[in-house]
Every structure is written in C-alpha cells, then in structure tokens.
Amino acid sequence: MSEYRIQGNTGEWEVVIGLEVHAQVTSNAKLFSGASAAYGGEPNSHVSLVDAAMPGMLPVPNRECLRQAVRTGMAINAQINRWSRFDRKNYFYADLPQGYQISQLYHPIVGEGEIEVTLNEKDPDSPTKKIGIERIHVEQDAGKLMHDQHPTMSFVDLNRSGVALMEIVSRPDMRSPQEAGAYLKKLRSILRYVGSCDGNMEQGSMRADVNVSVRKPGGPLGTRTETKNVNSIRFMMQAIEYEAQRQIDLIESGGEVVQETRLFDPNKMETRSMRSKEDAHDYRYFPDPDLLPVELDDAFLEECRESLPELPDAKRKRYEGMGLSAYNAAVLTAEAETAFWFEDLLGHGVDPKQGSNWLLSELFGALNKLGKSLDESPVNPAQAAELLGLVADGTISGSIAKQVFEIMLETGQGAAAIVEERGLKQTNDTGAIEAEIAKIMAANEDKVVEYRSGKDKLFGFFVGQTMKAMQGKANPQVINELLKKVLDV
C-alpha cells in the first residue's frame, strides 16, 4: 500500500487507525430471548420480559447467534475458542434496562484472524495488505432513546434491546482513510457472503467505532480518540481525515490529545467531543452469574465449517480461471448479491464471458437508469439466460437482443415469446441478403471503388447499410461472408 502522510507545520505525520465494527447477527430472535430481532416495528413491540429486565427473568443463549459468530470467525481464518464466557459490563443509561450489558471481555468466542484488502479491488495490479483482527465477541445491543416525540420528555424504544451483535475488533494496522474504507468494504462483503449480517449500514445493522491517533512516521503511538457509531464507509473516511487533522493541529499548537469518545457530524463534516473515554476497569466487568460458559464441540464446529459458502477471494480466482478479466471477476465478486445472481445465470448454462459482459454492461446499465438494485431487477437470471441463449444459437443478433431486452424490462415477457410475437428472428436467407447487398453496391458505386482501391475501413459502412436494410434481422456472420465475396474481387 502507498504511504499516506499528512503535512503539518512541523513536518509529516502518520495516522494510525483501528476499527471496532458492530454487526447485527442475522437471526430471527434476540441473543438471550425469543423476541423478534427484525428491523422496524412499532416502538416496544419486539420486547420480551427478558429484554425489559423484569425481576427474575433469566437469559438463555440463542444457539443461532453463536453459530453465526463462529462461521464469521472461520471466514476470516480466525482462531475459534472452544471455551468462551459472557461478562457483565456495568453502566447505567436509560436505554439499558438491566443496568449492564452482557458482553465477552475476557474470553471471546473468536480470537485472532486477518482480512486481506486491496485499495482498488478492480485493479489487478493494486497492492494488497493484511489487516489483523484481534477478536470477535458477541454482545447485546441497547435500546434507543427518542428525543423528538415530546416537547419535554424523551421516550425509550426497547425493540433493539437484546439484539445480538458481533463486535469485530481490528488491530491498529490501517494507515489511511482509503485502507480503512477498503477494510470495511471487504468485511461487509464477507459478512454478506456468509449470511451472518446483512451489512445494512443505513438501518444501523452495521456500524463502526473509529479509533484514530497520529504520530511522527515510525514513532511511538499517540493518544487515540474513538468516534462512535459511524454508519457509512464514506462518513468513516471523512471522520478519519477530519480527526487526524484536528489532532495534528492540536499537538502543533502546544495542546494535548485527550483520550475521549467523539461523534461525527456529517452535516458539518467534523467530530465533536461526547465524553471522556472509559477504560475496562470503569465498567467493573465480572462473569455473568446467570450464564454458563459456552463450550463448542467438534460436531458443532464441523457443521459451521461445512455450511460456509465459497468466499469472495476464492470465487474471484475461480472466475479468472474461467477466462474472465480480473476487472470483471472483481466487480462480480465485490457484492454477494451480484455473485449469487451471476452464479444463478451460469447455472442456466450461459457462457461465463458472455454472461459477465452482459450483466455488467447491459443489466447494470439498465438498472442504473431505472434507479433499481439487482434484487429489484425486472429480469431474473432464468429470463436473462433465455435471452443470451437466443444470441448464442444465432436466433437473434446482438443488436436485436438489445431491443428484446428493453421490451423485457417494460413488459416482463420472456425473450423467446417477444422474438416470436414480433418476428425478430435472424435470417440466414442468403438470397434475400445478396439482393440487398446488390442494391447497396449499386447506390454507392463510388464507395465500392474506394474500398477496392485500399480503403478497408469502408467495409464497416457496407455491413451497417446491409444490417439496416435487413432491419437488423440478418446474421452478421453471413453478411460479412457475402460482402467479402462480392467486394474482394
């Protein structure tokens, strides 16, 4: 990775970045209760007696939440801890009914791993870097305070209280906003492939706490600040840039960076102080007396490993092996939904090169114009395969395929039905094509002379005129052969 330096009044500075990513675990129920973990819903409609911390209520671990954490750990080649334990993190806040959060400080379920990132996934020559993962632990989310519902009071919505989160803690290995952005993109992609988190940052199911410090290149680590709950990759990169510059300005003017928690304001493009940063001892952690340690057996670990899908890096290499360009392979595998759609297309027998080119140019272009995502595509992989099959077997030409595709987008009709109904089949009738070629040559005798005197580029003119005369229905290969026969004399 290229060196990123910030120029200050006293020389160059290096930024040191670590991320703590909170990812909501994909599960129907919460971490310790059977209440729904679905997004939305009327306030306080997804709350059990456990979530509301009613006296005498005991937590029961949700096996699926633990399974998803283990699968995520396996996907980043992390150490899976067969023995882990839940701890209580004690603090009071109005959206935390228990007065403590159940987390895993001392014995997390997942240990050290790593993620390999490239600054530009679409550039095959872009350098790679391995970012260390320190741990993944499972914990409860808190509720939500609502300050805009009443003129003098704040309301509490406990729908999120008790929802399972994975906290994925990186090492401070990132040295630029771009590296942090590449890391978060790659992590989100892996989570979506695995299915352990939907990665929806807008809805808050994935958010990042950004730890930033500055130092002279190669010097000792500086005091870090933590910017909480950043909910987009772009905002995270902006927060890093602002916070690094703020710390440099502070140090160079004789001030001192304070270890604190900050918030990023995307409207003002700045961070602001929220509270002084606590250390672990401030929370008085201790093992949760209501929960036994979690012990994972061989059968459970094997089931987790067997359930993992092909991950983005392996899939990209396989696509390149099929003859796809490094660029196409990178774009197809960057997002899980794109890769799954393409796999479905291949499953219908489409040629990989033909399918990838069509998906990335024609379908993506059309969806972009419609303002739709791939999940909302009016054309599904089976319909796309039918269209591409008609091109592959010579039933229609590439230009006719574009027209058919537009009709498919508007009507939802199948390609074969459209071609049949509108008489769009490609003709191989050499007699009809030869007749049109003769007319074109008679009407353009000057160009025929120019072509035969060495102006080869005019061949394209004759092809275009013939296709136009045949209303796009003539087989281009047949046109080429017949034109060469009469022009190259």
C-alpha positions, 0 to 999 in steps of 0.5 A, spaced: 500 500 500 502 507 498 504 511 504 499 516 506 502 522 510 499 528 512 503 535 512 503 539 518 507 545 520 512 541 523 513 536 518 509 529 516 505 525 520 502 518 520 495 516 522 494 510 525 487 507 525 483 501 528 476 499 527 471 496 532 465 494 527 458 492 530 454 487 526 447 485 527 447 477 527 442 475 522 437 471 526 430 471 527 430 472 535 434 476 540 441 473 543 438 471 550 430 471 548 425 469 543 423 476 541 423 478 534 430 481 532 427 484 525 428 491 523 422 496 524 416 495 528 412 499 532 416 502 538 416 496 544 413 491 540 419 486 539 420 486 547 420 480 551 420 480 559 427 478 558 429 484 554 425 489 559 429 486 565 423 484 569 425 481 576 427 474 575 427 473 568 433 469 566 437 469 559 438 463 555 443 463 549 440 463 542 444 457 539 443 461 532 447 467 534 453 463 536 453 459 530 453 465 526 459 468 530 463 462 529 462 461 521 464 469 521 470 467 525 472 461 520 471 466 514 476 470 516 481 464 518 480 466 525 482 462 531 475 459 534 475 458 542 472 452 544 471 455 551 468 462 551 464 466 557 459 472 557 461 478 562 457 483 565 459 490 563 456 495 568 453 502 566 447 505 567 443 509 561 436 509 560 436 505 554 439 499 558 434 496 562 438 491 566 443 496 568 449 492 564 450 489 558 452 482 557 458 482 553 465 477 552 471 481 555 475 476 557 474 470 553 471 471 546 468 466 542 473 468 536 480 470 537 485 472 532 484 472 524 486 477 518 482 480 512 486 481 506 484 488 502 486 491 496 485 499 495 482 498 488 479 491 488 478 492 480 485 493 479 489 487 478 495 490 479 493 494 486 497 492 492 494 488 497 495 488 505 493 484 511 489 487 516 489 483 523 483 482 527 484 481 534 477 478 536 470 477 535 465 477 541 458 477 541 454 482 545 447 485 546 445 491 543 441 497 547 435 500 546 434 507 543 432 513 546 427 518 542 428 525 543 423 528 538 416 525 540 415 530 546 416 537 547 419 535 554 420 528 555 424 523 551 421 516 550 425 509 550 424 504 544 426 497 547 425 493 540 433 493 539 434 491 546 437 484 546 439 484 539 445 480 538 451 483 535 458 481 533 463 486 535 469 485 530 475 488 533 481 490 528 488 491 530 491 498 529 494 496 522 490 501 517 494 507 515 489 511 511 482 513 510 482 509 503 485 502 507 480 503 512 474 504 507 477 498 503 477 494 510 470 495 511 468 494 504 471 487 504 468 485 511 461 487 509 462 483 503 464 477 507 459 478 512 454 478 506 457 472 503 456 468 509 449 470 511 451 472 518 449 480 517 446 483 512 451 489 512 445 494 512 449 500 514 443 505 513 438 501 518 444 501 523 445 493 522 452 495 521 456 500 524 463 502 526 467 505 532 473 509 529 479 509 533 484 514 530 491 517 533 497 520 529 504 520 530 511 522 527 512 516 521 515 510 525 514 513 532 511 511 538 503 511 538 499 517 540 493 518 544 487 515 540 480 518 540 474 513 538 468 516 534 462 512 535 457 509 531 459 511 524 454 508 519 457 509 512 464 507 509 464 514 506 462 518 513 468 513 516 473 516 511 471 523 512 471 522 520 478 519 519 481 525 515 477 530 519 480 527 526 487 526 524 487 533 522 484 536 528 489 532 532 495 534 528 493 541 529 492 540 536 499 537 538 502 543 533 499 548 537 502 546 544 495 542 546 494 535 548 490 529 545 485 527 550 483 520 550 475 521 549 469 518 545 467 523 539 461 523 534 461 525 527 457 530 524 456 529 517 452 535 516 458 539 518 463 534 516 467 534 523 467 530 530 465 533 536 467 531 543 461 526 547 465 524 553 471 522 556 473 515 554 472 509 559 477 504 560 475 496 562 476 497 569 470 503 569 465 498 567 467 493 573 466 487 568 465 480 572 462 473 569 455 473 568 452 469 574 446 467 570 450 464 564 454 458 563 460 458 559 459 456 552 463 450 550 463 448 542 464 441 540 467 438 534 460 436 531 458 443 532 464 446 529 464 441 523 457 443 521 459 451 521 465 449 517 461 445 512 455 450 511 460 456 509 459 458 502 465 459 497 468 466 499 469 472 495 477 471 494 476 464 492 470 465 487 474 471 484 480 466 482 475 461 480 472 466 475 479 468 472 480 461 471 474 461 467 477 466 462 474 472 465 478 479 466 480 480 473 476 487 472 470 483 471 471 477 476 472 483 481 466 487 480 462 480 480 465 478 486 465 485 490 457 484 492 454 477 494 448 479 491 451 480 484 455 473 485 449 469 487 445 472 481 451 471 476 452 464 479 444 463 478 445 465 470 451 460 469 447 455 472 442 456 466 448 454 462 450 461 459 457 462 457 461 465 463 464 471 458 458 472 455 454 472 461 459 477 465 459 482 459 452 482 459 450 483 466 455 488 467 454 492 461 447 491 459 443 489 466 447 494 470 446 499 465 439 498 465 438 498 472 442 504 473 437 508 469 431 505 472 434 507 479 433 499 481 438 494 485 439 487 482 434 484 487 429 489 484 431 487 477 425 486 472 429 480 469 431 474 473 437 470 471 432 464 468 429 470 463 436 473 462 439 466 460 433 465 455 435 471 452 443 470 451 441 463 449 437 466 443 444 470 441 448 464 442 444 459 437 444 465 432 436 466 433 437 473 434 443 478 433 446 482 438 443 488 436 436 485 436 437 482 443 438 489 445 431 491 443 428 484 446 431 486 452 428 493 453 421 490 451 423 485 457 424 490 462 417 494 460 413 488 459 416 482 463 415 477 457 420 472 456 425 473 450 423 467 446 415 469 446 417 477 444 422 474 438 416 470 436 410 475 437 414 480 433 418 476 428 425 478 430 428 472 428 435 472 424 435 470 417 440 466 414 436 467 407 442 468 403 438 470 397 434 475 400 441 478 403 445 478 396 439 482 393 440 487 398 447 487 398 446 488 390 442 494 391 447 497 396 453 496 391 449 499 386 447 506 390 454 507 392 458 505 386 463 510 388 464 507 395 465 500 392 471 503 388 474 506 394 474 500 398 477 496 392 482 501 391 485 500 399 480 503 403 478 497 408 475 501 413 469 502 408 467 495 409 464 497 416 459 502 412 457 496 407 455 491 413 451 497 417 447 499 410 446 491 409 444 490 417 439 496 416 436 494 410 435 487 413 432 491 419 437 488 423 434 481 422 440 478 418 446 474 421 452 478 421 456 472 420 453 471 413 453 478 411 460 479 412 461 472 408 457 475 402 460 482 402 467 479 402 465 475 396 462 480 392 467 486 394 474 482 394 474 481 387 
